[in-house]
Every structure is written in C-alpha cells, then in structure tokens.
Amino acid sequence: MSTVEIDDAAPLSEQPVDGSSAPPHSLVDDLFAIVTGTLTISFGLLLLRQAEVVTGGTAGLSLLVSYGTAIPFGVLFVVINLPFFALALRRKGWRFTLTSLACVGIVSALAEVHPRFIDLASIDPLYAALLGNLLAGLGLLVLFRHGASVGGFNIVAILAQERLGLRAGYVQMALDAGVVLGALAVSDLRIVAISAVGAVALNLVLALNHRPGRYLGM
C-alpha cells in the first residue's frame, strides 16, 4: 500500500494530495478565488451586523467593539488582525502573509460598500447567524484552498492543521468559543446563544471540508 508524503516545509498549495504531483493553481485561479472568497465572507458579515449578532475570530471581536463604539467595522478588522500577521510572516512566509493581508483589506472595504447596494431593513437574528456564518465559512474555505486567509484565528488554525495535524475548523471553533462568550458583555443571553449556533455552523464548514491529507489546495 503506497503512502503519501507531506512536506511540512512546502507551501500549502504545493502539497501532494494523492501521491501524484498536482499542478498548482494558476494566478487567475487564485485571483478569482480571492474575489469570490472575500465577497462571500463580507456579505456574511453584513448579515451578522444587520442583526447585531456576533461570531468568532477577529471578525467577532471587531463586531463586538463596533457595536459599542463609533469605530467602523472595517477599520477595527484591519487593526485587530495586524498582530497575527507577525506570526504568519514567521511561519508561512511573505506570499501567504501579503495575500492574507490583502484579503483582510478587501473584506474590510467590502463590509462598508455592501450597505450601499442592499438595504436590509429587518432580518431575523437566527437566520442571520446561520446564513451569515455559513457564507463566511464557505468564503474562508475558498481562501484556505488557495493559500490565503483573513488573518487572526485563521492563521492559528491553519498552522495547527499543517504542523500538528489538527482540523482547522475544530481549532478555530475552540478559539471562537471565547469570543462568543465575550458577547455577554454587550448582548443578552438569547443573542449570545444564537451567535454560538452560528459560530458552530461556520467552523463545521471548515472542519468537514478542510481535513488534513484530503484536500490541501493544489
């Protein structure tokens, strides 16, 4: 029985999947993935913001702070993510770091642009939490498979999967639990419970679809 050798030092996008040497994604593939992923994530966050629901990760932290201050979500999302890119640069290199930083910037910009094109006067919090987090999870999955992320806990989760063999979704779920619990400081228990359901949905998308050794982003 043949085995697949994984080179821990190689970039995620260059790892073999089935024992053969698969060609890497082209530049067009990666650019289209970045556009698709960031659009999907930012629209999911729009739904969460409209219902004043939180989620995990640095996006959740940014939402929490934005609910209690006049600072725009886009600005907070960039600032809160910056410390995590030092870790990304050390462990993943310039390409991953710069690509992920660009994705954070795009998501932050789109988060402010979406409301100009769509008016969500009212939305049920549970619906917003589920759909918003599922969309964000799908967007993250697209970015992960093209060697990028939106910073923050994504970077920690990807490194845990690559270096320790842990599923990125489960790692991020554990980290997100602390953020969702922090929502008790600004939201009632019902909204926090709904937020927790949404965060679980997001991380299940990653845990069930981005497994070590199954698909490593050709």
MODELLER restraints for C-alpha pairs under 7 A, 6 or more apart:
rsr = mdl.restraints
at = mdl.atoms
rsr.add(forms.Gaussian(group=physical.xy_distance, feature=features.Distance(at['CA:4:A'], at['CA:18:A']), mean=6.55, stdev=0.5))
rsr.add(forms.Gaussian(group=physical.xy_distance, feature=features.Distance(at['CA:4:A'], at['CA:19:A']), mean=4.98, stdev=0.5))
rsr.add(forms.Gaussian(group=physical.xy_distance, feature=features.Distance(at['CA:6:A'], at['CA:15:A']), mean=6.33, stdev=0.5))
rsr.add(forms.Gaussian(group=physical.xy_distance, feature=features.Distance(at['CA:6:A'], at['CA:16:A']), mean=6.82, stdev=0.5))
rsr.add(forms.Gaussian(group=physical.xy_distance, feature=features.Distance(at['CA:7:A'], at['CA:15:A']), mean=6.74, stdev=0.5))
rsr.add(forms.Gaussian(group=physical.xy_distance, feature=features.Distance(at['CA:8:A'], at['CA:162:A']), mean=6.99, stdev=0.5))
rsr.add(forms.Gaussian(group=physical.xy_distance, feature=features.Distance(at['CA:12:A'], at['CA:147:A']), mean=6.19, stdev=0.5))
rsr.add(forms.Gaussian(group=physical.xy_distance, feature=features.Distance(at['CA:12:A'], at['CA:216:A']), mean=6.10, stdev=0.5))
rsr.add(forms.Gaussian(group=physical.xy_distance, feature=features.Distance(at['CA:12:A'], at['CA:217:A']), mean=6.51, stdev=0.5))
rsr.add(forms.Gaussian(group=physical.xy_distance, feature=features.Distance(at['CA:13:A'], at['CA:24:A']), mean=6.42, stdev=0.5))
rsr.add(forms.Gaussian(group=physical.xy_distance, feature=features.Distance(at['CA:13:A'], at['CA:146:A']), mean=6.46, stdev=0.5))
rsr.add(forms.Gaussian(group=physical.xy_distance, feature=features.Distance(at['CA:13:A'], at['CA:147:A']), mean=5.76, stdev=0.5))
rsr.add(forms.Gaussian(group=physical.xy_distance, feature=features.Distance(at['CA:13:A'], at['CA:216:A']), mean=6.42, stdev=0.5))
rsr.add(forms.Gaussian(group=physical.xy_distance, feature=features.Distance(at['CA:13:A'], at['CA:217:A']), mean=4.81, stdev=0.5))
rsr.add(forms.Gaussian(group=physical.xy_distance, feature=features.Distance(at['CA:13:A'], at['CA:218:A']), mean=4.91, stdev=0.5))
rsr.add(forms.Gaussian(group=physical.xy_distance, feature=features.Distance(at['CA:14:A'], at['CA:24:A']), mean=6.23, stdev=0.5))
rsr.add(forms.Gaussian(group=physical.xy_distance, feature=features.Distance(at['CA:14:A'], at['CA:218:A']), mean=6.07, stdev=0.5))
rsr.add(forms.Gaussian(group=physical.xy_distance, feature=features.Distance(at['CA:15:A'], at['CA:216:A']), mean=6.36, stdev=0.5))
rsr.add(forms.Gaussian(group=physical.xy_distance, feature=features.Distance(at['CA:15:A'], at['CA:218:A']), mean=6.99, stdev=0.5))
rsr.add(forms.Gaussian(group=physical.xy_distance, feature=features.Distance(at['CA:16:A'], at['CA:22:A']), mean=6.34, stdev=0.5))
rsr.add(forms.Gaussian(group=physical.xy_distance, feature=features.Distance(at['CA:17:A'], at['CA:213:A']), mean=6.56, stdev=0.5))
rsr.add(forms.Gaussian(group=physical.xy_distance, feature=features.Distance(at['CA:17:A'], at['CA:214:A']), mean=6.51, stdev=0.5))
rsr.add(forms.Gaussian(group=physical.xy_distance, feature=features.Distance(at['CA:17:A'], at['CA:215:A']), mean=6.29, stdev=0.5))
rsr.add(forms.Gaussian(group=physical.xy_distance, feature=features.Distance(at['CA:17:A'], at['CA:216:A']), mean=6.62, stdev=0.5))
rsr.add(forms.Gaussian(group=physical.xy_distance, feature=features.Distance(at['CA:22:A'], at['CA:218:A']), mean=6.43, stdev=0.5))
rsr.add(forms.Gaussian(group=physical.xy_distance, feature=features.Distance(at['CA:23:A'], at['CA:218:A']), mean=6.56, stdev=0.5))
rsr.add(forms.Gaussian(group=physical.xy_distance, feature=features.Distance(at['CA:24:A'], at['CA:218:A']), mean=4.91, stdev=0.5))
rsr.add(forms.Gaussian(group=physical.xy_distance, feature=features.Distance(at['CA:25:A'], at['CA:218:A']), mean=5.87, stdev=0.5))
rsr.add(forms.Gaussian(group=physical.xy_distance, feature=features.Distance(at['CA:30:A'], at['CA:146:A']), mean=5.95, stdev=0.5))
rsr.add(forms.Gaussian(group=physical.xy_distance, feature=features.Distance(at['CA:33:A'], at['CA:142:A']), mean=6.17, stdev=0.5))
rsr.add(forms.Gaussian(group=physical.xy_distance, feature=features.Distance(at['CA:33:A'], at['CA:143:A']), mean=6.45, stdev=0.5))
rsr.add(forms.Gaussian(group=physical.xy_distance, feature=features.Distance(at['CA:33:A'], at['CA:146:A']), mean=6.96, stdev=0.5))
rsr.add(forms.Gaussian(group=physical.xy_distance, feature=features.Distance(at['CA:34:A'], at['CA:103:A']), mean=6.91, stdev=0.5))
rsr.add(forms.Gaussian(group=physical.xy_distance, feature=features.Distance(at['CA:34:A'], at['CA:143:A']), mean=6.25, stdev=0.5))
rsr.add(forms.Gaussian(group=physical.xy_distance, feature=features.Distance(at['CA:37:A'], at['CA:139:A']), mean=3.97, stdev=0.5))
rsr.add(forms.Gaussian(group=physical.xy_distance, feature=features.Distance(at['CA:37:A'], at['CA:140:A']), mean=6.29, stdev=0.5))
rsr.add(forms.Gaussian(group=physical.xy_distance, feature=features.Distance(at['CA:37:A'], at['CA:142:A']), mean=5.55, stdev=0.5))
rsr.add(forms.Gaussian(group=physical.xy_distance, feature=features.Distance(at['CA:37:A'], at['CA:143:A']), mean=5.78, stdev=0.5))
rsr.add(forms.Gaussian(group=physical.xy_distance, feature=features.Distance(at['CA:38:A'], at['CA:103:A']), mean=6.41, stdev=0.5))
rsr.add(forms.Gaussian(group=physical.xy_distance, feature=features.Distance(at['CA:38:A'], at['CA:106:A']), mean=6.58, stdev=0.5))
rsr.add(forms.Gaussian(group=physical.xy_distance, feature=features.Distance(at['CA:38:A'], at['CA:107:A']), mean=5.38, stdev=0.5))
rsr.add(forms.Gaussian(group=physical.xy_distance, feature=features.Distance(at['CA:38:A'], at['CA:139:A']), mean=6.36, stdev=0.5))
rsr.add(forms.Gaussian(group=physical.xy_distance, feature=features.Distance(at['CA:40:A'], at['CA:135:A']), mean=5.75, stdev=0.5))
rsr.add(forms.Gaussian(group=physical.xy_distance, feature=features.Distance(at['CA:40:A'], at['CA:136:A']), mean=6.13, stdev=0.5))
rsr.add(forms.Gaussian(group=physical.xy_distance, feature=features.Distance(at['CA:40:A'], at['CA:139:A']), mean=5.14, stdev=0.5))
rsr.add(forms.Gaussian(group=physical.xy_distance, feature=features.Distance(at['CA:41:A'], at['CA:135:A']), mean=6.05, stdev=0.5))
rsr.add(forms.Gaussian(group=physical.xy_distance, feature=features.Distance(at['CA:41:A'], at['CA:136:A']), mean=4.07, stdev=0.5))
rsr.add(forms.Gaussian(group=physical.xy_distance, feature=features.Distance(at['CA:41:A'], at['CA:139:A']), mean=5.09, stdev=0.5))
rsr.add(forms.Gaussian(group=physical.xy_distance, feature=features.Distance(at['CA:42:A'], at['CA:107:A']), mean=5.30, stdev=0.5))
rsr.add(forms.Gaussian(group=physical.xy_distance, feature=features.Distance(at['CA:42:A'], at['CA:110:A']), mean=6.08, stdev=0.5))
rsr.add(forms.Gaussian(group=physical.xy_distance, feature=features.Distance(at['CA:42:A'], at['CA:111:A']), mean=5.36, stdev=0.5))
rsr.add(forms.Gaussian(group=physical.xy_distance, feature=features.Distance(at['CA:44:A'], at['CA:131:A']), mean=6.98, stdev=0.5))
rsr.add(forms.Gaussian(group=physical.xy_distance, feature=features.Distance(at['CA:44:A'], at['CA:132:A']), mean=3.80, stdev=0.5))
rsr.add(forms.Gaussian(group=physical.xy_distance, feature=features.Distance(at['CA:44:A'], at['CA:133:A']), mean=6.12, stdev=0.5))
rsr.add(forms.Gaussian(group=physical.xy_distance, feature=features.Distance(at['CA:44:A'], at['CA:135:A']), mean=5.17, stdev=0.5))
rsr.add(forms.Gaussian(group=physical.xy_distance, feature=features.Distance(at['CA:44:A'], at['CA:136:A']), mean=5.25, stdev=0.5))
rsr.add(forms.Gaussian(group=physical.xy_distance, feature=features.Distance(at['CA:45:A'], at['CA:132:A']), mean=6.03, stdev=0.5))
rsr.add(forms.Gaussian(group=physical.xy_distance, feature=features.Distance(at['CA:46:A'], at['CA:111:A']), mean=6.45, stdev=0.5))
rsr.add(forms.Gaussian(group=physical.xy_distance, feature=features.Distance(at['CA:47:A'], at['CA:128:A']), mean=5.31, stdev=0.5))
rsr.add(forms.Gaussian(group=physical.xy_distance, feature=features.Distance(at['CA:47:A'], at['CA:132:A']), mean=5.43, stdev=0.5))
rsr.add(forms.Gaussian(group=physical.xy_distance, feature=features.Distance(at['CA:48:A'], at['CA:54:A']), mean=6.45, stdev=0.5))
rsr.add(forms.Gaussian(group=physical.xy_distance, feature=features.Distance(at['CA:48:A'], at['CA:128:A']), mean=5.65, stdev=0.5))
rsr.add(forms.Gaussian(group=physical.xy_distance, feature=features.Distance(at['CA:48:A'], at['CA:129:A']), mean=5.97, stdev=0.5))
rsr.add(forms.Gaussian(group=physical.xy_distance, feature=features.Distance(at['CA:48:A'], at['CA:132:A']), mean=5.85, stdev=0.5))
rsr.add(forms.Gaussian(group=physical.xy_distance, feature=features.Distance(at['CA:51:A'], at['CA:123:A']), mean=6.15, stdev=0.5))
rsr.add(forms.Gaussian(group=physical.xy_distance, feature=features.Distance(at['CA:51:A'], at['CA:124:A']), mean=6.80, stdev=0.5))
rsr.add(forms.Gaussian(group=physical.xy_distance, feature=features.Distance(at['CA:51:A'], at['CA:125:A']), mean=5.13, stdev=0.5))
rsr.add(forms.Gaussian(group=physical.xy_distance, feature=features.Distance(at['CA:51:A'], at['CA:128:A']), mean=6.43, stdev=0.5))
rsr.add(forms.Gaussian(group=physical.xy_distance, feature=features.Distance(at['CA:53:A'], at['CA:125:A']), mean=6.63, stdev=0.5))
rsr.add(forms.Gaussian(group=physical.xy_distance, feature=features.Distance(at['CA:53:A'], at['CA:129:A']), mean=6.45, stdev=0.5))
rsr.add(forms.Gaussian(group=physical.xy_distance, feature=features.Distance(at['CA:53:A'], at['CA:191:A']), mean=6.38, stdev=0.5))
rsr.add(forms.Gaussian(group=physical.xy_distance, feature=features.Distance(at['CA:53:A'], at['CA:195:A']), mean=5.79, stdev=0.5))
rsr.add(forms.Gaussian(group=physical.xy_distance, feature=features.Distance(at['CA:54:A'], at['CA:60:A']), mean=5.32, stdev=0.5))
rsr.add(forms.Gaussian(group=physical.xy_distance, feature=features.Distance(at['CA:54:A'], at['CA:63:A']), mean=6.26, stdev=0.5))
rsr.add(forms.Gaussian(group=physical.xy_distance, feature=features.Distance(at['CA:54:A'], at['CA:64:A']), mean=6.71, stdev=0.5))
rsr.add(forms.Gaussian(group=physical.xy_distance, feature=features.Distance(at['CA:54:A'], at['CA:180:A']), mean=6.76, stdev=0.5))
rsr.add(forms.Gaussian(group=physical.xy_distance, feature=features.Distance(at['CA:54:A'], at['CA:195:A']), mean=5.44, stdev=0.5))
rsr.add(forms.Gaussian(group=physical.xy_distance, feature=features.Distance(at['CA:55:A'], at['CA:180:A']), mean=6.20, stdev=0.5))
rsr.add(forms.Gaussian(group=physical.xy_distance, feature=features.Distance(at['CA:55:A'], at['CA:195:A']), mean=5.81, stdev=0.5))
rsr.add(forms.Gaussian(group=physical.xy_distance, feature=features.Distance(at['CA:55:A'], at['CA:198:A']), mean=6.88, stdev=0.5))
rsr.add(forms.Gaussian(group=physical.xy_distance, feature=features.Distance(at['CA:55:A'], at['CA:199:A']), mean=5.36, stdev=0.5))
rsr.add(forms.Gaussian(group=physical.xy_distance, feature=features.Distance(at['CA:56:A'], at['CA:176:A']), mean=4.08, stdev=0.5))
rsr.add(forms.Gaussian(group=physical.xy_distance, feature=features.Distance(at['CA:56:A'], at['CA:177:A']), mean=6.82, stdev=0.5))
rsr.add(forms.Gaussian(group=physical.xy_distance, feature=features.Distance(at['CA:56:A'], at['CA:179:A']), mean=5.46, stdev=0.5))
rsr.add(forms.Gaussian(group=physical.xy_distance, feature=features.Distance(at['CA:56:A'], at['CA:180:A']), mean=5.91, stdev=0.5))
rsr.add(forms.Gaussian(group=physical.xy_distance, feature=features.Distance(at['CA:56:A'], at['CA:199:A']), mean=5.99, stdev=0.5))
rsr.add(forms.Gaussian(group=physical.xy_distance, feature=features.Distance(at['CA:57:A'], at['CA:152:A']), mean=6.51, stdev=0.5))
rsr.add(forms.Gaussian(group=physical.xy_distance, feature=features.Distance(at['CA:57:A'], at['CA:153:A']), mean=5.48, stdev=0.5))
rsr.add(forms.Gaussian(group=physical.xy_distance, feature=features.Distance(at['CA:57:A'], at['CA:176:A']), mean=5.41, stdev=0.5))
rsr.add(forms.Gaussian(group=physical.xy_distance, feature=features.Distance(at['CA:57:A'], at['CA:179:A']), mean=6.74, stdev=0.5))
rsr.add(forms.Gaussian(group=physical.xy_distance, feature=features.Distance(at['CA:58:A'], at['CA:77:A']), mean=6.73, stdev=0.5))
rsr.add(forms.Gaussian(group=physical.xy_distance, feature=features.Distance(at['CA:58:A'], at['CA:80:A']), mean=6.54, stdev=0.5))
rsr.add(forms.Gaussian(group=physical.xy_distance, feature=features.Distance(at['CA:58:A'], at['CA:81:A']), mean=6.54, stdev=0.5))
rsr.add(forms.Gaussian(group=physical.xy_distance, feature=features.Distance(at['CA:58:A'], at['CA:152:A']), mean=5.51, stdev=0.5))
rsr.add(forms.Gaussian(group=physical.xy_distance, feature=features.Distance(at['CA:58:A'], at['CA:153:A']), mean=6.79, stdev=0.5))
rsr.add(forms.Gaussian(group=physical.xy_distance, feature=features.Distance(at['CA:59:A'], at['CA:77:A']), mean=6.24, stdev=0.5))
rsr.add(forms.Gaussian(group=physical.xy_distance, feature=features.Distance(at['CA:60:A'], at['CA:179:A']), mean=6.64, stdev=0.5))
rsr.add(forms.Gaussian(group=physical.xy_distance, feature=features.Distance(at['CA:61:A'], at['CA:179:A']), mean=6.62, stdev=0.5))
rsr.add(forms.Gaussian(group=physical.xy_distance, feature=features.Distance(at['CA:62:A'], at['CA:73:A']), mean=5.93, stdev=0.5))
rsr.add(forms.Gaussian(group=physical.xy_distance, feature=features.Distance(at['CA:62:A'], at['CA:76:A']), mean=5.36, stdev=0.5))
rsr.add(forms.Gaussian(group=physical.xy_distance, feature=features.Distance(at['CA:62:A'], at['CA:77:A']), mean=5.38, stdev=0.5))
rsr.add(forms.Gaussian(group=physical.xy_distance, feature=features.Distance(at['CA:63:A'], at['CA:73:A']), mean=6.28, stdev=0.5))
rsr.add(forms.Gaussian(group=physical.xy_distance, feature=features.Distance(at['CA:64:A'], at['CA:183:A']), mean=6.73, stdev=0.5))
rsr.add(forms.Gaussian(group=physical.xy_distance, feature=features.Distance(at['CA:66:A'], at['CA:72:A']), mean=6.15, stdev=0.5))
rsr.add(forms.Gaussian(group=physical.xy_distance, feature=features.Distance(at['CA:66:A'], at['CA:73:A']), mean=5.57, stdev=0.5))
rsr.add(forms.Gaussian(group=physical.xy_distance, feature=features.Distance(at['CA:74:A'], at['CA:108:A']), mean=4.02, stdev=0.5))
rsr.add(forms.Gaussian(group=physical.xy_distance, feature=features.Distance(at['CA:74:A'], at['CA:109:A']), mean=6.25, stdev=0.5))
rsr.add(forms.Gaussian(group=physical.xy_distance, feature=features.Distance(at['CA:74:A'], at['CA:111:A']), mean=6.38, stdev=0.5))
rsr.add(forms.Gaussian(group=physical.xy_distance, feature=features.Distance(at['CA:74:A'], at['CA:112:A']), mean=6.75, stdev=0.5))
rsr.add(forms.Gaussian(group=physical.xy_distance, feature=features.Distance(at['CA:75:A'], at['CA:108:A']), mean=6.97, stdev=0.5))
rsr.add(forms.Gaussian(group=physical.xy_distance, feature=features.Distance(at['CA:77:A'], at['CA:108:A']), mean=6.46, stdev=0.5))
rsr.add(forms.Gaussian(group=physical.xy_distance, feature=features.Distance(at['CA:78:A'], at['CA:104:A']), mean=6.40, stdev=0.5))
rsr.add(forms.Gaussian(group=physical.xy_distance, feature=features.Distance(at['CA:78:A'], at['CA:105:A']), mean=6.62, stdev=0.5))
rsr.add(forms.Gaussian(group=physical.xy_distance, feature=features.Distance(at['CA:78:A'], at['CA:108:A']), mean=6.96, stdev=0.5))
rsr.add(forms.Gaussian(group=physical.xy_distance, feature=features.Distance(at['CA:81:A'], at['CA:151:A']), mean=5.85, stdev=0.5))
rsr.add(forms.Gaussian(group=physical.xy_distance, feature=features.Distance(at['CA:81:A'], at['CA:152:A']), mean=5.24, stdev=0.5))
rsr.add(forms.Gaussian(group=physical.xy_distance, feature=features.Distance(at['CA:84:A'], at['CA:151:A']), mean=6.45, stdev=0.5))
rsr.add(forms.Gaussian(group=physical.xy_distance, feature=features.Distance(at['CA:84:A'], at['CA:152:A']), mean=5.38, stdev=0.5))
rsr.add(forms.Gaussian(group=physical.xy_distance, feature=features.Distance(at['CA:85:A'], at['CA:97:A']), mean=6.31, stdev=0.5))
rsr.add(forms.Gaussian(group=physical.xy_distance, feature=features.Distance(at['CA:85:A'], at['CA:151:A']), mean=6.76, stdev=0.5))
rsr.add(forms.Gaussian(group=physical.xy_distance, feature=features.Distance(at['CA:88:A'], at['CA:97:A']), mean=5.68, stdev=0.5))
rsr.add(forms.Gaussian(group=physical.xy_distance, feature=features.Distance(at['CA:88:A'], at['CA:155:A']), mean=6.40, stdev=0.5))
rsr.add(forms.Gaussian(group=physical.xy_distance, feature=features.Distance(at['CA:89:A'], at['CA:97:A']), mean=5.54, stdev=0.5))
rsr.add(forms.Gaussian(group=physical.xy_distance, feature=features.Distance(at['CA:96:A'], at['CA:147:A']), mean=6.22, stdev=0.5))
rsr.add(forms.Gaussian(group=physical.xy_distance, feature=features.Distance(at['CA:96:A'], at['CA:148:A']), mean=5.75, stdev=0.5))
rsr.add(forms.Gaussian(group=physical.xy_distance, feature=features.Distance(at['CA:99:A'], at['CA:148:A']), mean=5.93, stdev=0.5))
rsr.add(forms.Gaussian(group=physical.xy_distance, feature=features.Distance(at['CA:100:A'], at['CA:148:A']), mean=5.04, stdev=0.5))
rsr.add(forms.Gaussian(group=physical.xy_distance, feature=features.Distance(at['CA:100:A'], at['CA:149:A']), mean=4.92, stdev=0.5))
rsr.add(forms.Gaussian(group=physical.xy_distance, feature=features.Distance(at['CA:100:A'], at['CA:150:A']), mean=5.40, stdev=0.5))
rsr.add(forms.Gaussian(group=physical.xy_distance, feature=features.Distance(at['CA:100:A'], at['CA:151:A']), mean=6.11, stdev=0.5))
rsr.add(forms.Gaussian(group=physical.xy_distance, feature=features.Distance(at['CA:101:A'], at['CA:150:A']), mean=6.98, stdev=0.5))
rsr.add(forms.Gaussian(group=physical.xy_distance, feature=features.Distance(at['CA:101:A'], at['CA:151:A']), mean=6.99, stdev=0.5))
rsr.add(forms.Gaussian(group=physical.xy_distance, feature=features.Distance(at['CA:103:A'], at['CA:149:A']), mean=6.92, stdev=0.5))
rsr.add(forms.Gaussian(group=physical.xy_distance, feature=features.Distance(at['CA:103:A'], at['CA:150:A']), mean=5.65, stdev=0.5))
rsr.add(forms.Gaussian(group=physical.xy_distance, feature=features.Distance(at['CA:104:A'], at['CA:150:A']), mean=4.99, stdev=0.5))
rsr.add(forms.Gaussian(group=physical.xy_distance, feature=features.Distance(at['CA:104:A'], at['CA:151:A']), mean=6.82, stdev=0.5))
rsr.add(forms.Gaussian(group=physical.xy_distance, feature=features.Distance(at['CA:126:A'], at['CA:194:A']), mean=5.79, stdev=0.5))
rsr.add(forms.Gaussian(group=physical.xy_distance, feature=features.Distance(at['CA:129:A'], at['CA:194:A']), mean=6.61, stdev=0.5))
rsr.add(forms.Gaussian(group=physical.xy_distance, feature=features.Distance(at['CA:129:A'], at['CA:195:A']), mean=6.03, stdev=0.5))
rsr.add(forms.Gaussian(group=physical.xy_distance, feature=features.Distance(at['CA:129:A'], at['CA:198:A']), mean=4.74, stdev=0.5))
rsr.add(forms.Gaussian(group=physical.xy_distance, feature=features.Distance(at['CA:130:A'], at['CA:198:A']), mean=4.77, stdev=0.5))
rsr.add(forms.Gaussian(group=physical.xy_distance, feature=features.Distance(at['CA:130:A'], at['CA:201:A']), mean=6.71, stdev=0.5))
rsr.add(forms.Gaussian(group=physical.xy_distance, feature=features.Distance(at['CA:133:A'], at['CA:198:A']), mean=5.50, stdev=0.5))
rsr.add(forms.Gaussian(group=physical.xy_distance, feature=features.Distance(at['CA:133:A'], at['CA:199:A']), mean=6.33, stdev=0.5))
rsr.add(forms.Gaussian(group=physical.xy_distance, feature=features.Distance(at['CA:133:A'], at['CA:201:A']), mean=6.46, stdev=0.5))
rsr.add(forms.Gaussian(group=physical.xy_distance, feature=features.Distance(at['CA:133:A'], at['CA:202:A']), mean=4.88, stdev=0.5))
rsr.add(forms.Gaussian(group=physical.xy_distance, feature=features.Distance(at['CA:134:A'], at['CA:201:A']), mean=6.17, stdev=0.5))
rsr.add(forms.Gaussian(group=physical.xy_distance, feature=features.Distance(at['CA:134:A'], at['CA:202:A']), mean=5.13, stdev=0.5))
rsr.add(forms.Gaussian(group=physical.xy_distance, feature=features.Distance(at['CA:136:A'], at['CA:202:A']), mean=6.75, stdev=0.5))
rsr.add(forms.Gaussian(group=physical.xy_distance, feature=features.Distance(at['CA:137:A'], at['CA:202:A']), mean=4.65, stdev=0.5))
rsr.add(forms.Gaussian(group=physical.xy_distance, feature=features.Distance(at['CA:137:A'], at['CA:203:A']), mean=6.69, stdev=0.5))
rsr.add(forms.Gaussian(group=physical.xy_distance, feature=features.Distance(at['CA:137:A'], at['CA:205:A']), mean=5.72, stdev=0.5))
rsr.add(forms.Gaussian(group=physical.xy_distance, feature=features.Distance(at['CA:137:A'], at['CA:206:A']), mean=6.47, stdev=0.5))
rsr.add(forms.Gaussian(group=physical.xy_distance, feature=features.Distance(at['CA:138:A'], at['CA:205:A']), mean=6.81, stdev=0.5))
rsr.add(forms.Gaussian(group=physical.xy_distance, feature=features.Distance(at['CA:140:A'], at['CA:149:A']), mean=6.55, stdev=0.5))
rsr.add(forms.Gaussian(group=physical.xy_distance, feature=features.Distance(at['CA:141:A'], at['CA:206:A']), mean=6.23, stdev=0.5))
rsr.add(forms.Gaussian(group=physical.xy_distance, feature=features.Distance(at['CA:143:A'], at['CA:149:A']), mean=5.49, stdev=0.5))
rsr.add(forms.Gaussian(group=physical.xy_distance, feature=features.Distance(at['CA:145:A'], at['CA:216:A']), mean=6.39, stdev=0.5))
rsr.add(forms.Gaussian(group=physical.xy_distance, feature=features.Distance(at['CA:145:A'], at['CA:217:A']), mean=4.02, stdev=0.5))
rsr.add(forms.Gaussian(group=physical.xy_distance, feature=features.Distance(at['CA:146:A'], at['CA:217:A']), mean=5.60, stdev=0.5))
rsr.add(forms.Gaussian(group=physical.xy_distance, feature=features.Distance(at['CA:147:A'], at['CA:217:A']), mean=6.92, stdev=0.5))
rsr.add(forms.Gaussian(group=physical.xy_distance, feature=features.Distance(at['CA:149:A'], at['CA:155:A']), mean=6.90, stdev=0.5))
rsr.add(forms.Gaussian(group=physical.xy_distance, feature=features.Distance(at['CA:153:A'], at['CA:172:A']), mean=6.26, stdev=0.5))
rsr.add(forms.Gaussian(group=physical.xy_distance, feature=features.Distance(at['CA:154:A'], at['CA:172:A']), mean=6.95, stdev=0.5))
rsr.add(forms.Gaussian(group=physical.xy_distance, feature=features.Distance(at['CA:157:A'], at['CA:168:A']), mean=4.62, stdev=0.5))
rsr.add(forms.Gaussian(group=physical.xy_distance, feature=features.Distance(at['CA:157:A'], at['CA:171:A']), mean=5.48, stdev=0.5))
rsr.add(forms.Gaussian(group=physical.xy_distance, feature=features.Distance(at['CA:157:A'], at['CA:172:A']), mean=5.56, stdev=0.5))
rsr.add(forms.Gaussian(group=physical.xy_distance, feature=features.Distance(at['CA:158:A'], at['CA:168:A']), mean=5.57, stdev=0.5))
rsr.add(forms.Gaussian(group=physical.xy_distance, feature=features.Distance(at['CA:160:A'], at['CA:166:A']), mean=5.79, stdev=0.5))
rsr.add(forms.Gaussian(group=physical.xy_distance, feature=features.Distance(at['CA:160:A'], at['CA:168:A']), mean=6.76, stdev=0.5))
rsr.add(forms.Gaussian(group=physical.xy_distance, feature=features.Distance(at['CA:161:A'], at['CA:167:A']), mean=5.32, stdev=0.5))
rsr.add(forms.Gaussian(group=physical.xy_distance, feature=features.Distance(at['CA:161:A'], at['CA:168:A']), mean=5.36, stdev=0.5))
rsr.add(forms.Gaussian(group=physical.xy_distance, feature=features.Distance(at['CA:161:A'], at['CA:212:A']), mean=6.52, stdev=0.5))
rsr.add(forms.Gaussian(group=physical.xy_distance, feature=features.Distance(at['CA:165:A'], at['CA:212:A']), mean=6.06, stdev=0.5))
rsr.add(forms.Gaussian(group=physical.xy_distance, feature=features.Distance(at['CA:167:A'], at['CA:207:A']), mean=5.78, stdev=0.5))
rsr.add(forms.Gaussian(group=physical.xy_distance, feature=features.Distance(at['CA:167:A'], at['CA:211:A']), mean=5.77, stdev=0.5))
rsr.add(forms.Gaussian(group=physical.xy_distance, feature=features.Distance(at['CA:167:A'], at['CA:212:A']), mean=6.44, stdev=0.5))
rsr.add(forms.Gaussian(group=physical.xy_distance, feature=features.Distance(at['CA:168:A'], at['CA:206:A']), mean=6.68, stdev=0.5))
rsr.add(forms.Gaussian(group=physical.xy_distance, feature=features.Distance(at['CA:168:A'], at['CA:207:A']), mean=6.18, stdev=0.5))
rsr.add(forms.Gaussian(group=physical.xy_distance, feature=features.Distance(at['CA:169:A'], at['CA:203:A']), mean=4.66, stdev=0.5))
rsr.add(forms.Gaussian(group=physical.xy_distance, feature=features.Distance(at['CA:169:A'], at['CA:204:A']), mean=6.19, stdev=0.5))
rsr.add(forms.Gaussian(group=physical.xy_distance, feature=features.Distance(at['CA:169:A'], at['CA:206:A']), mean=4.57, stdev=0.5))
rsr.add(forms.Gaussian(group=physical.xy_distance, feature=features.Distance(at['CA:169:A'], at['CA:207:A']), mean=3.97, stdev=0.5))
rsr.add(forms.Gaussian(group=physical.xy_distance, feature=features.Distance(at['CA:170:A'], at['CA:203:A']), mean=6.63, stdev=0.5))
rsr.add(forms.Gaussian(group=physical.xy_distance, feature=features.Distance(at['CA:170:A'], at['CA:207:A']), mean=5.90, stdev=0.5))
rsr.add(forms.Gaussian(group=physical.xy_distance, feature=features.Distance(at['CA:172:A'], at['CA:203:A']), mean=6.76, stdev=0.5))
rsr.add(forms.Gaussian(group=physical.xy_distance, feature=features.Distance(at['CA:173:A'], at['CA:200:A']), mean=6.64, stdev=0.5))
rsr.add(forms.Gaussian(group=physical.xy_distance, feature=features.Distance(at['CA:173:A'], at['CA:203:A']), mean=5.66, stdev=0.5))
rsr.add(forms.Gaussian(group=physical.xy_distance, feature=features.Distance(at['CA:180:A'], at['CA:192:A']), mean=6.58, stdev=0.5))
rsr.add(forms.Gaussian(group=physical.xy_distance, feature=features.Distance(at['CA:180:A'], at['CA:195:A']), mean=6.71, stdev=0.5))
rsr.add(forms.Gaussian(group=physical.xy_distance, feature=features.Distance(at['CA:180:A'], at['CA:196:A']), mean=6.18, stdev=0.5))
rsr.add(forms.Gaussian(group=physical.xy_distance, feature=features.Distance(at['CA:183:A'], at['CA:192:A']), mean=6.14, stdev=0.5))
rsr.add(forms.Gaussian(group=physical.xy_distance, feature=features.Distance(at['CA:184:A'], at['CA:192:A']), mean=6.43, stdev=0.5))
